[in-house]
Amino acid sequence: MKKRNNSSSLRKRIHYTYALIYMLVCIFILGVFFALTTYRSLSVFDDTGDELTELIASEALRCAVGSDGMRVYLNSLRNSYGIREIYIVDPSGSLISGTTRITDAIDPMLSERDLMVKYFPQFSGIRDGAYFYITETVLDSMSVRLIISFDASGVFSSHLYSLRTLVTCLLFGFFVFVLAGNYRMNRILAPIREMTEVTKNISAENLDLRLDVSHTEAELNELAVTINEMIDRIQISYDKQKRFVSDVSHELRTPIAVISGYGSMLRRWGKDDEEILNESIDSIISECENMKELVEKLLFLTRHDNDTVNFDMAPVDISELVATTVREEGMVHPDFTFDLECESGIIFNADETRFRQALRIFLDNAVKYSGDSTLVEVTLRQLGAGFVLSVKDHGIGISKEDLPNIFERFYRADTSRTKETGGYGLGLSIARIIVENHSGIIKVRTKEGEGSEFSMIFRNINATAPTAAPENRQVPHRLPDDGEED
């Protein structure tokens, strides 16, 4: 099946539309021309009829209407003015006088005219190449109707010649219009064809192709810019996806290699050495736990991207939740001091498990990046109708270069890529999703060498958070002079 050329179809539709408009305009012009020229010509006959009526009325004062003298006078007017016939008819339709003697030859015509005189006393019209001027007047104290027949064949011939000339010009103009319109349409639609060819060549391998916006007109320029911006967003998303897949592969490669290595060693000789056997089993279990953790985080992010993450919202005592979580974190990290400043009685509609998960992420990050410091400060305080939950460490801090990217998946600053800190770079991405689904925002204050403070701000503790993940949006970043990050 032959593929339809949409650009050509569009060009034809536009071209045919303008051609139809041109034809309608031409028909309108022809109609107006014919009506105006006919009106102007026939108005001359009406003016002549008025003039003749006055002359005949004057003559009727000197001689009787039905006399031979009146008939001679009417014939002289006919010869002088170049008209066909002049008739004077009484109200009953009987011929009183005229340019032709009363004979049977003119009776049928007079009978037909009697009908016009009876029903249309002021009728002026065209019949058989003649223009009839009919009017009522008083001649010799007698009410009569005056019928004057003008020869209109010359007028019509002149009109037809002018009409033919005009039609010829319009047809020639239509032919020129078709050629010029086709050329103009090709030029107008050329950028669309170029845009089509470029977009056909855009693929995953060459997402750097962009539409040329330098020679396009206003509307097409806007369309090209919009398409380019869309491709930019696609490229950014595609690059993130590639990096995401690469990072997942990298993170899984290490535990798989460890498990494979220990398995090979146990197969060859390690199973006979109890110490090596126990070490291998412990390492394999540890790496399996790491992969399980990674897979769970990836599943959470995937569900969020697909809008399938559910949050079981219920009133939660945030004060009690924070105190319990900080106490548990202290038991896990006995070498650290967790300084808790917590206001009591803060109730918030939240998913308790998810909220606790977000808090643990910030606490774990504070421990990982505390450097030589072992102090972690946790603060929970009310803020108007809401509350603020902050986790502050006194460690290595975050550089200005890394700060805008810390909420991206698998992103870790170069200084943090060590065996001691571990992690996959997914924690802050998950924490941001959880906070946003609770109608909150995250603010970051940091300075290299002095530590970082992550604050979760919830403006309205009575607000009900959505049950599904919102659109994945970037947390706004700002780097003011005092080192605060929003």
N, C-alpha and C positions, 0 to 999 in steps of 0.2 A: 504493500500500500504506500502510495507516494505521500511523503510528509508534507504537511501544509506549511507554506512560508507565511508566517504571521506578519512579518514586516511588509511583504508584498501585499498581503490581504489588507492590512491597515492602510497602506498607500492607496490602493484601489478604492477602498471605501471613502477615504477622505477626498480623493480626486473626483469620484462619481458624485459625491455630495455637493462639492463646489460646482461641478458641471450642471447638476440639476438646479442649483440656486441660480446659476448664470442663465439657464434656459427660462426659468420662471421670471427672472428680471427682464429678459428679452421680451417675453410674452406681455409682461406688464407695460414695458415701454411701447411695444407695438399697439397695444390697446389704447393707451393714453394718447399716442400720436394720432391714431385714426380718429379717436373721439374728438380731440381738440381741433384737428384740421377740418373734420366734417362740420363741427359746430361753427367754426369760424366762417366756413364757406356758406353754410345754410343761413347763418345770421345775416349774411349779405342779401340773400333772397328775401328774408323777412323785412329788412330795412327798405329794400326796393318795393316790396308789397305795400308797406306803410305809405311810401311816397306815392305810389300809383293810386292808392285808395283816396288820398287827398286830391289828386288831380282829377280822378273820376267824379268825386263829390263836387268839385268846382264846375266841371263840365255839365253835371246834372242840373245846375242852376240855370244853364242857358238852353238846354234842350231836354226833351222827355227821355226817360230812361229807356223805353222800348222803341225809340225812333231810329230811323236809318242813320241820322246824324250821330247818335251815340255809338252805333255799331261801327261807323267809319272812324270815329275818334278812338274807339278801342283798338281797331286795326292799326291805326297810326302809332298808338302806344306800343303795340306788340312789335311793330317794325323798329321803333326807336330803341326800345329796351332789349330787343332780342329775346323775347319770351315766346312760349308756345301759344297758349290760349288764355283769354279772359272771358269769364262768364258772370252774369248777374242773375241770381236765382231768388225767387220769392220764398217766403217761409214754408210754403207747401212743397217746394222742390221744383217748381215749374221754371223753365228758362225764360227770362225776360229779354235779355240781350246778350250778345257775345261777339267774339271775333269771327265766328263761323255761323253761317245761316242755319236756322233751325231745320234739321233734317233727321230722318230716322237713323242715320249712321251714328249719331252721337247720343241717341237715347239710352243705350245700355250703360255708357259711361256716366251719363247724368243720373241714371237711376242709382248706380252704385255710390255716386257722390252725394245723392240725396240722403243716403243712410249716414254718411259721415257728417253731413250738415245737421241732421236731426239729432244724433247722439253726441257728436263732438263739435260743437259750434266753433271753437277756436282751433280746430285741427290744422296742423301743418305737418305734412309727411311726404314720403317718397314712394313713388309707384311707377314702374315701367320706365325708369330713367328720367322721370320728371319729378319736380318738387312742387307740391301743391300748397299754395298759401290761401287760407280761407279765413275770412273775417266778417263780422256783422257790422253794418253801417246803415245810414239813412240817406237815401237818394231821392230827391224830389218829393219830400215828405212821405217817403215809403221806406219801411224797414225791409232790407234785403241782405242777402249774403253775397259777398264778392269772392269768386274763386279764380285764382291766378295760377297758371301752370308754367313753371320755369323749366327750361331744358338743363338738367343736371348731369347729362352724360359726360360733358367735358370735365366737370368737377370730379366726377367719379374716376374718369380716366387718369386725370392728374393725380388723384389720391392713390390710385392703384400703382402708378409709376413710382410715386414717392415711396409707397409701401414696399414695392419690389426692391427699390434701391436700399431702403432701410433694412429689409430682410437680408439682402446680399451682404451688407456691411456687418450685420449681426452674426451671420453665419461665418464670415471671414474672421470676425472677432472671436467667435466660439472656437474656431480651428486654432487661432493663435493662443487662445486661453488654454486649450487642451495641451498644446506643446509647452507653453510656458509653465502651466501648472504641473505637468509631469516633471519638468526640469527642477522646478522649485520643490516639489515633493521629494524628489531624490536627494536634494541637498538638505532638506529638513530632516529626513529620516536617515541620512548617512551616519550621524552619530549613534543612532539606535542600532544600526547594523554593526558599527564598530564595537559598541558596548556588548552586543550579542556575541561577536567573535571572541572578545576578550574573556567574557564570562564563561564561554565554552572551554577555554584553555585553563581556567582556574581549577586547580585540584589540590590534593593534600601535599603534592610534591612542589608546587609553585604557588603557594598562597601569597607570595609577595607581589603578584600581579595586581595592578590597579587600573581603573578606568581613567582615561585622559579627560580632564575637566577644563582644559585651557581653551578649547575651541567649541564648546557647547553653549547653546543659548540658555536663558535663565532657568526655564522649567527643567530642561534636560540636565543642566548643570546641577541643579538641586538633587535630581534623581541620581546622577552619577556620584555626587558627594555622599548621598545616603547609602548607596551600594558600597562605596569604598569604606565607609564607616562600619557597615555591616560586616564586610570582609575583615576589617581590622579586629572586630570583636570575635569573629570566628577564628581568626589566626591566634588571638590571645588565648581563647578557650582551647584551641587545638594544641598550642604549645604547652598550656598547663596540663592538658590531658596526657601529652607525650611525656612531660616531666613526671606526672603522677604515675604513669605506667612504669617509667624508668626507675623511679624511686621505689615503687612496690617491688619491682624485680630485684633491685639492689638489696632491699631490706630482707626479702625472702631468700636471696642467694646465700647470704651468710649462714643463717640457721640450717638451711638445707645442706650446705657444704660441711658444716660441723657435724650434723647427724650422719651424713654419708661417710665422712672421715672416721668417726668413731665406729660406725657399723663395719667399715672395711677392716679397721684395726682389730675389732673383736672377732671378725671372721678369720683373720689370719692367725693371730696369736694372743690377743688381749683377753680372750675369755678364760684363759688358764691362769691369768694374774688377777687375783681378787681385787687388788688396789686399782688396777687399770679398769677392771670390770665395773667397780662401783663408780669410779670417776666418769666412765663412759655413760653409765645409766643416768647419773645425776645431770650430766651435760645434755644428754638427749632430752630428758624430761624438762630441763630448763629452757632449751631452745624450742621445744614444743609449746611450752607455756608462752614464750615470746611470740611465736607465730599465732597462737590462739588469740593473744591480746591484739596483735596487729590485725588479724582477720575480723575480730569484733569491731575494732575501730573503723575499718574499711566498710563493713556492713552498715554501721551507723551512718557514715557519710553518704553511702550509696542510697540508703533509705531517705536521707534528708534531700538528696538531689532529686529523688523521684517523688517527693512529697508524701512519703508513706511512714514517716516517724510519728508515732502517737505519744502524746504527753498526758499522763493521768493526773489531772489537776485536782487538788483538794487543799483545804486550809492546812497550813503547816506552821508550826512554831519555829520560825527561823532562828531565834535565839538559842533554843535547845539544840537544833540541828547543827549550828555552827560550833557550839561548845562541845558536842559529842564528837564531831568530825575532827576538830583540832586536838582533842584528847587522844583519839585513836592515832592520829598522825604522830603525836609525841611518843606513843608507844612503839610505833614502827621506826622512828628515828630518835632514839634516846640521847644521842649526842647533841641534839638541837634543842634550843630553848624557844618555845612558842609562847609569845607574850600576847594574851587575849584580852581585849577590851570590848566587852559585849553588853549592849543594852538589852534588857529583858522585855518580854511581852510583845515582840514583833511577830505578828501573824501575817502570812502571805499565801495567796492561792498559787500553789506550785506543784510540780512533780517532784516529790521528795527524793527519789532515787537519782533523777537527772541533776537536780540542784546540788545534791551532795557530790555527784561526779564532777561537776564544774569546779566546786570548791577544792576538791582534792587535786585537780589538775593544777590549779594555781599554787596550792601548798607544795606539791611535788616539784614544780618549777622553781619555787623559792628555795627549796632544799638543794636542787641540782646546781643552781647558779649562784649559790651563796658564797662561793669562793672560800676564803679563810674564815669568814664570819659564820657563827652558828645561831644567830638570832633571827627569828622570823616573827614579825608583828602582824597580828590579825585584829581588825577593828570592825565592829558592827554598830552602826549608829543610825538613828532616824534622821531623815532629811525631808522636812515638810510632811507631805502626805505619803512619802516613800521612805526608802532607807538606802544606805550605802554599805557595802561589804568590801573591805580592802585587805589585801595581802601584800606585805612589804618585806623585802629582804635587803641586806646590806652587802650584796655581792658584787659581781663583775659588771652589772648593768648591761644596757643594749646600745649599740652604736647607732648613730643617725642613719647610716646606710642600711642597716638591717631592720630598723624599727618599722618602716612601712610594710614589711613583708612577713612579720612574725605570725600573722594569722593565716598565712597561706599554708596549704597542706604540704607536708614533708619539708617545710622550710626550717632550716636550723642555721644559726650563725656559724661562721667558720670556727670561732673560738669555742663553740660548744660541741663540735664533732669529735668527741673523745669517748673512749671506752667507759670512763668513769660516769659521765652524765647519761649516756645511753639515750633511749627514747627514739621515736620515729618522726617527730615533728608534726604530729597530728593533734596533740593535746589542746593547743590553743584554738585550732580550727573547731574542734568539738565543743570547747567551752564557749566560744562565741555563738555557735548555733543554739546551745542550751540557753544562754542568757537572752538572746534575741527572741527565742520562743517564749520567754517569760516577760516579754515587753521591756527588757532592760538594755542598757548599753554598757560598754567597757571603756574605761579611760586608763591610760598608762602614763605614769610619770617615771622617768628614768634618766640616769646619768652614768656614763661609763666610769667604772671604778668605785661608784658609791651605792649602786643597787637600783632596784626597780620596785614600783608600787602599782599593782593592778587593782582597779576599783570597779566593782559591779554596782551600777546605779539603777535603782528601780523607783520611778517617779510616783507610782500610785500602788500602794500595797493592796488595794481593793480591786485592782484590775484583773480581769480573767484573761490568761494567756491563751493563744490559739492552740488547737488540738493537733495541728499538723505544722510541719516546718514551713516558714515563710520563704519567700524568694531569696535565693542565696545572694546576699548583697555585701559589698565591701564595707568594713568599718572605716569611717572617715579618719584620716590621719592628719595631725598638725604638729609641727615642731617649733614651738615658741622658744623664746630666749631662755626661759627658766628650765627647759628640759622636760616640759609637760607634753604628754602625748594623748590625744583624744581618739 
